[in-house]
C-alpha cells in the first residue's frame, strides 16, 4: 500500500476498544459475514492453510487491490509486482486492515468491505479516496513472521526466523545447547557462540536468552530485540563493551536440549535424559526390567558396571532389589531411553554405605548411574486374566501388602492393596461363589489400605476407602472405627460421633471404639473452649 494510505488509528482509539474479536467467523467460499460490530465485512474467495492466524506484532506480507464501491481502483500491490509488508496491530495501516487480517490463514484470499470509521473517515485521502468512503480490499495473506512480546511488558520481542520441531519447550532444570550472536543497535557484534550448553535456570550471557529459550522449540531460530532490563541494565557491561541502557539484538538458535526432571518431590533424585526413548509406555510397580548401567561415585570411581560386557542387569521394580532412587527412576523411563541419575544418600546406600562389585560406596554418598532401558515387561493385567487368576492375584497382592505393613512400609503396602482391588473390581462375569470371594477380598484390602492411609495421614482417602467398605457391609465395625478416626483428624466431629455411636450399637464392648470415643469427647471439649475464648474476646472488643 502507498505511504499516504498507511494511516494510524484515528483519535487515539485502540483496537481492543472496538470490541472486535481476533478470530473471524467461519466462512464458506463465496460467503460474506460481518466481523465484530463496527460494520467490517469479510467475503472468502479462497481458503487458507492450517488453522494458525497472525497476531498483533507479527510482520505480515500480503498482496492486495483496493477499490471504491463503484469499482474504481485506487491502489494495488499486484500492479507493482511487490508484496506489501507491515507489522500487524501497530497502527501502521487503517483499522479495518489490522482487524480483518488477524482473521486470515496463510494463503487465504478474501474481500474486506471497510466502513469509513475503520478506513479514512470524514477526511478521506485525496485525491483518490473521497470523504466518508466505504472501501473494498481484495487481500491475499502470503505469509507472516511471528513476533511475540514474550514477557508482556515490551522488554523482549521475539521474531521467529526458522520454525522448530514438535511442540515441547525447555523447562528450568533442562540443559540446553544454543548458538547465538548479540549485537548493539548499530550492528556492532559484542558476543557470539557456535554452541554453548547451560542449565536454563542458571542462565547464560543475559536474562533474555533463558526467558526466550523457554518459549522455543528444538531447532527454532529467532531474532530477539532486548530492552536494557533484560540485558545489562543501567550499568552496561564493560567486558563486552556494552554501554549503559543498551538495547540488544540477539540471533538465537535452540539446537537441542536434555530434559532434566525431579523423580522425587524432595528433589533428591534427579534424572537427565541423554537419549530419548520410544513410545509412551513405562514400567510400573512389579515390572521386570532389563538395563545396562554404570554406577559411579561423585569423584568418578565406578562401583558397578552391568550389561555392557555381560548379561543385562535384570530386576523387578518395587521389590527392594535395587536402591530406592534407581527403582523410582526406571519407572519413569521409556524403552531405549538412556538417562543419567543423580541420587542423594537417602535414596542410595544411606549412612551405612555398601560394598559393591567394583568399589566400596562410603557412607552418606551421592551416587550417579548412567542407565539404558533395554526392555521391560509389565505384570499381567487383570484384563488378561481368567476369573480364578484374578482372585488368586488379588490374594497374593493382599499377602504382600500385609508383609509390607508389618515392616512399616505403609506407602508400598498401600499400593499392593490397591492392585489387589483392581484385580477384582469388575466382577460381572464372576459366579456367585467367586463374587463372595471377591467381596471378602475387597473389604479386607480396602480396610487394610485405610490403615495404611491413616499412618500416612491421608485422612480424606481413609474416608473414601471406609465408605466403599460400608457400601459392601454396612455393619463393618472396623470401617466405622477407622472412618471416625479420619473424621476426628479432619475436625468433622459430628460425623465422627455418628460413626462411633453406630459402631458401639453393633459391638457395645469394642475396646478400641470406646477409647476412640474418649478421644472424640476430649476433642469436642478442646474446640468448645477455643470457641468460647474466641467469642468472649470478640464480644469484649465490641463492648469497648
N, C-alpha and C positions, 0 to 999 in steps of 0.2 A: 504494500500500500504506500502511496506517495507520502512524503513527510507531512504535507499540510493536512492530511487526514488522520495522522497519529495523535489524536486528541486525548488529554487526560480526562478522568471522571469529572463531571460538571459539579459545581457548587460544593466541592469537598465531600460529596457523598461516597460512602464506602459500599462495595457490592454486597456486604453482609446485610446492610440496612434495607436492601430491596426485597428481602425475604424470598429470594430465588434459590432453590436447591442446586447443588453442583451436578447432581445426576439428573439427566433429562428423562422425559417419558419414553417408554418402549414404543418404537415406531416400526411399521412395515414399510417396505419400499413404496414410494408414491403417497404415503400418508403424511398429513401435516397436523401438528398439535402445538398448543401453547406451552411455553416453558415459563413456569412461575406465574406471577400475577401482574406483570408490568407490560403485557402486550407483545412480548417477544415470541415469534413463531418459528418452528423448525419443520422443514419438509425433507424426508430422507430420499436421496437419489441412489445411493449405493451403500451397502452395509460395510462396516469396518471389520478388522481382525480382532479376535480375542475378546477380552472384557475390560481391559485397562483403559482408563481415560486420563488425560493430563490434569495436573493440579496447579494451583497458584504457585508461581515461582518457576515453573517449568519453562524451558525455552522451546517454543513450538515453531514448526516450519509448515507453511500452507501455500497452496495456490488458490486464487480467488478471482472472481469477476464481480464488480459492483454496478448495480443499475438502479435507476429510479423506477417507480411503479409503472411508468409508461414504456419501460424497456430501454430508456436512454442509458447507455453505458458511460460511466464516469471514471472508471479505473479498472485495470486488470493486470495482475502479475503474470498471467498466462501470455498476454500480448508481449510483455517484456522478456519472457522466457526465463525469468529468475524467480524462484520461490521467495516468499516473504517470511522473515523470521522476527519474532518478538517474544518478550517474557510475559507469560500469562498472568493476569490478575494484578498487574502492577500499574494500571492506568496508562499504558503505552498506546492503547488503541481505544476505540469507542466502547462504551459499556456493553452494548449488545454482543460485541465480539468476545470480550472477556467472559461473559456469562454463557454464551452459546457454545464456544469451542471446548469448554470444560465438559460438555456432554458427548463429545465425539470420540470415536475409537480410531486407531491407526488405519489409514486407508479409506476412511469413511468420507462420503461426499453428501453434502446437504445444502439446502437453500434456507437462509435465515431472513425472515421479514422483520425488520427492526424499526420500532416506532421512534418518533423524534426524540423523546425523553431519553432513549438509550442510544441515540446517534448524535446529531449535531444541533438538535433543539431549535430554538427560535432564531438563532443567528445563522444557521446553515453553514456552508463552507463555499462561499462564492469563488469562482463564477459557476462551478459545475453543480453544486448542491444548494437548492433554494432553502429558505426558512421553512421550518416545520415539515421537512421532507421525510416520508417513510421510504426506507432503503431496503433493497434486496441484495444479498451477497450469496453467490454460488461458491461454497468453500470446500476444498478437499484438504483434509489433515494428512500431510505426508509423513511426518514423524515428530518426535519431540525428545528433548534431553531432560531427564528428570532432575530437578533442583529442589533439595529439601532443606528446610531450616531445622536442623536435627535437634537443636536444644530449645527450639520455640522461643528464642529471645534475640534472634538476629546475630548470634555470636559465631555460628558455624553454618555456612551454606555448603551443601554437598551436591555437586553436579556429576551424574553418572556418565563416564566416558565409555565403559565397556561393562555389559551385564555379567553377573556372576552365575554360578550354578546352584541348583536346588533352591532351598528356602531357609536353611539354618543360618543363624548368626552366632559369632563367638560370644561367650559369657566371660565374666570377670576372672574366673580361675583358669581359663584356657590359655594355651601358649600359641601365639600367632606368629607367622612368618610374613613380613611385609617388605615391599620395596617403596621408597618414597624419594621425592625431591622437593625441597622447600625453597621458595623464593620470596624476596621482598616485592612490593608492588611495582618497583621499577625494573623487575626481571632479574635482579642480582640473585644468583644461587647461593644460599647460605648453608645448606646441608643436603646430603644425598647418601642413599644407601641402596645397593643392589640386592640386599637381603639381610634383614636383622630379625632375630627371634626374641620375643619378650612375653611376659605374662600381662594380659590385658589390664588387670587391676593395678599392677605396679607401674604401667605406663612407659612411654618412651618419647624422647625429644620434647614434646609439649602436650598438654592435656587434650588438645583437639584430636590427636591421632587415635588415642584409645576410645574417645567418645564416638568418633566416626567409624572405627573398626567394628564396634558393637552393632552397627546398623548395616554392615556389609555382608555379602555372600562370598563364598570361595571363588576366586578368580575375578572378582569385581574390581574395576579401576575407576577412581573418582578424582575430581578436582575440588579441593576444599578452599573456601575463602574464609580465613580465620581472623576474627577480631582479637584485639590485644588480651581480653580477659581469658581467652582460651589459648593464647600463645605465650608471650613472655611479659605481658602487662606493662605497667608504667616504668619498670626498671629496664626493660630490654634484656639483652644477653650479650655482653662484650665478647665472650668466647666465640660466638657465632656471628659477630658484627651485626647484631640486631639492635636497632635504635629503640628508644622508649616509645611505647604506644604504637608499635608497628603492626599493620595488617599483613598477614602472610598468605601466600598462595601455595598450597601443598598438593602435589600429584601423588596419590597413594594407591597402591595395589595390594590387595589381600591375597597372597599367594596360596596359603593353606593355614590350617591350624590343628593342634592336637587338643581334643576335648579332655578337660580335667574335671572330675566330679568328686563330691564328698560321699563316700559309701556309708558312713555313719553320721548321725546327727551331731555328734560332738566333734566332728572334723578330724578325727584321729586315724581314719583310714582314707587315703586319697588315691584315686585311680586316674591315670593318664593314658589315653588311648594312643598307641603308637601305630596301629594298623586297624582300620575299620573291619568289623566282621560282616557276616552275611545275614540278610533277612531281619526278622524281628524276634525270633524265639530266643529265650534264655533258660538256663536250668532253673528248676525250683527246688524246694526242700525235698531231699530224698532222691535227687537225680544222681546218676553215676556219670562223672566227668572224666575225660582223658585230656591231660595237658602236658605241655613242655614247660619247664620252669627252671629259673636260676634264682637262688636266694642269696642276697648279699648284705653284709653289714654296711654302715654308713661310710666306713673307710675303704670299701670296695672288696673286702675279704669275702670270698664265695664260701658259703656253708652248706649249700645243697645245689645239685645240678641233675635234673631228671628229664628223661625223654629225648635227649639230643643224641647221645651215643648208645643208649639202652632203650628198654621198653618205655612207652609212655607212662606217665605217672597217673594212676587211677585212684579215685576216692569217691565216697558218697557224701553228698552235701548234708549239712545239718546233723552230722553224726559224730562230731568232735574228732574226726580222723585227721584233721589238719588244724592249724591255728585259726582262731575266730576271724581275724582280718582277711585271710585268704579265702575262708569259707564264704563269708559275706560277699566278697568281691567277685568270685567266679559266678555267683548267681546274678550278677549284673553284666555278664559278658555274652557276646554272641559267638556262634561258631566261626572260627577263622580269625577272631579278634586277637590282637596282641596288645597287652597293657602293662604299664609299669605301676606297681602298687607300692605306696609308702605307708607302712603300718607302725603305729606307736606301740610301745611295750604292752599297754593294757590289752591290745588285740593280737599281740605276738606271743612272746615267751615270758612276759611279766618280770617280776622281781627275782625269779629263781634262775633265769637263763636256761640254756639247753645244750646238750652235746648232740650235734648234728653230724651228718655223714662226713663232711669235709672240714669242718671247723666248729669251734665252740661259740655259741651265741652268749655273750656275757649278760648278766642281769641288767634289766632296765634298758634294753637295746631297742632302738627303732630299726626296723629291717625293711629291705626293698626286695620285691620279687618282680622279675620280668616273666609274664605268663602268656602262653599261647593256648587258646581254647581250641583243641583239635577236634573234639566231638563230645557230645553228651547225650544221655538217654534218660528221659524223664520217667518217673514212676508211672505205672499203668494207671490210666484214668478210670474213674468209675463207669464211664460210658462204654468202656471196652470190656467191662467185667460182666459175667453172669451173676445172677442173684446170690447164689451161695458164696461166690468170690467176694462180693460187696460186703456181705455180713462178716465174712472171715477177715477181710482187710480192715473193716471198722473195729473189730475186736482187737486186732493186732495193734492198731494205732492207739486204741484206748490203753492197752497194757504199756506201750512205750511212753504214753503221757503220764501214766501212774508212776513209772520208774523215774522220769524226769522231775515230777512234782516232789517225790520223796527226796530227791537230790537237791531240791531248792532251785531248780532251773525252770521257773514258772513261765517265762516267755516261750521257751521251746516246748514245754508241756502243753501250753495253750494251743499252739499250732497243731500238735498231734490230735488233740481233741476236736479241733475244727475240721481237720482232714477226715477224722472218723465219721463225723456227722455228714460231711459232704458225700461220703461213700454211699450213704443210705437215705439221703434226703428225699429222693424221688422214688417212692415205693408203690406206684400204681400197679405194677406188674407182679408184686410180691403175693405169695399165698398168705392165707390167714396166719399160719404159724410163723412165716417169715416176717410178717408185719408186727407180730408180737415181739419177736427177737429185735427187730429194728427199733421199735418203740422203746424197749428197755435200754438199748444202747444209746439212743438219742437222749433219754432222760439222764442216764449216768454221765455221758460225755459233756452235756451242757452244764450239769451241776458241777462237775469237776473243773470245767472251763471257767465257770463263775468263781470257783475257789481261787483259780489262778489269777483272774482279773481283780479279785479283792486284794491279793498280795501285791499286784501291780498298780493298785489304786485307780483302776479304770472303772469307776463306780457306775457310770451310765451303761456300760456294756454288761455289767453284772445284772442290772435291772432287766435288760433285754433278754439275756440268757435265761434268767429265772422265770420271766414271763412266758418264754417258749415252753419251759418245763411244765408250768402250771396250765398251759393250754392242753397239754397231754395228760396231766394228772393234777387236778385242781386241789387235791388234798396232800400234796407233797410238802411235808414239813420243812425239809432242808431248803427247798426253793423259797418258801415263805421266809425262813430264817435268814438266808443269805441276801434276799432282796431287801429285807428290813435293815440288815447291816449297811447295805449300799445306800438306802434312803437316809439313814442317820448321817452318813458321811456327806450326803448331798443336801443335808438340812431340810429334807422333806419329812418332817417329824410326824405329821398326821398320817401319811401313807405308811410310815414305819410302824406306827401304833396299830393300824388296821391289820397289817401282815402278822405282827406278833400276837395280837388277840386271836386271829384266826388260827395260827399255829398252836396256840395253847388250848383252843377249843378241840382241836384234833388230837393233841398229845399234851394233856394238862401237866404231866410230870417231867416234861423235857427240860433237863437242867440247863442246857445251852441257851434255850429260848428264854427261860426265866432270867438268866444272867443278862441277856441282851435287853430284857425289859427294864432291868435296873439301870443299865447304861442309858437307855432312852429317857427314863424319868429324870436322871441327872442332867441330861442334855436339855430337857424341857425347862428344868429349874434354872439352868445357866442362862438360857435365852430369855426367860421371863425376867430375870434380874437385869440383864442388859437392856431389855425393852423398858423396864421401869426406870432405870437410870437415865436412859435417853429421853424419855418423855418428861421425867422430872426436871431435867436440865432445860428442856425446851420450854416448859410452862413457866419455870423460874425466870428465864430470859424474857418471856412475853409479859410477865408481871412487872418486871423492871421497866 
